[in-house]
């Protein structure tokens, strides 16, 4: 009977570790009024160096192809 209790204990420990990220996500989602990780900007609305570089590269290629 001791083996069954030990296996049950270790299964509960593994289950708690496996579902901890899900519980954390649910907690954060509820804690911030339905926003998973706070206020986030919609994709594409913010300026960044990478977006500017990509835009310059695309416009350069378009300019070369138009000539």
N, C-alpha and C positions, 0 to 999 in steps of 0.2 A: 504494500500500500504506500510505502514511503517513496517508491520510485515514481508512482503516478502523480503524487503531490509535487515532487521535484520537477517532473516534466511539465506539469501545469504551470508552475511558477516560472520556469524559463520561457515557456510559450507566451505568458503574459508580458514578460520583460521584452521579448522580441516584438510582440505586437505593439506595445507602447512606443518602442523606438521606431517602428515602421510607420505608425500613424502620427507621429509627432509633427512632421512638416505640414500635414493636412490640418491638424488642430491649430498650428501657428497661423496658417493662412486664414482659416475661418476666424480666429481671434482678431487678426489685423483687419480683416474685411469688416467685421462688426464694429471694431473700435473707431474706425475713421468714417462713420456715417455712410457706409456702403461703398466707399472708395478703397480699393485693395491696399494701396500703399501711399495714401495721401493724395494731394492734388497733383495730377500729372497733365502735361500739355498733350494735346492731340498730335499725332505723328505728322511731321512736316511743317508745323507752325513755327518752330524755333530755328534760329540761325545757328550755324556751326561752321567751323573751319573746313570740315570734311565736305559738307554740302556746297560751300562756296568753291572749293577745289574741284569737285565733280562738275559743277555748273560751268566753270571756266574750261575744263577739259572737253565737255560736250559741245560748248559753243566754239571752241577751237577746231574740233573735228568737223563741225557743221560748216565753219568758214573755209576749211581746206577742201571739203567736198563741193562747196558751191563755186569755187574758182575753176 
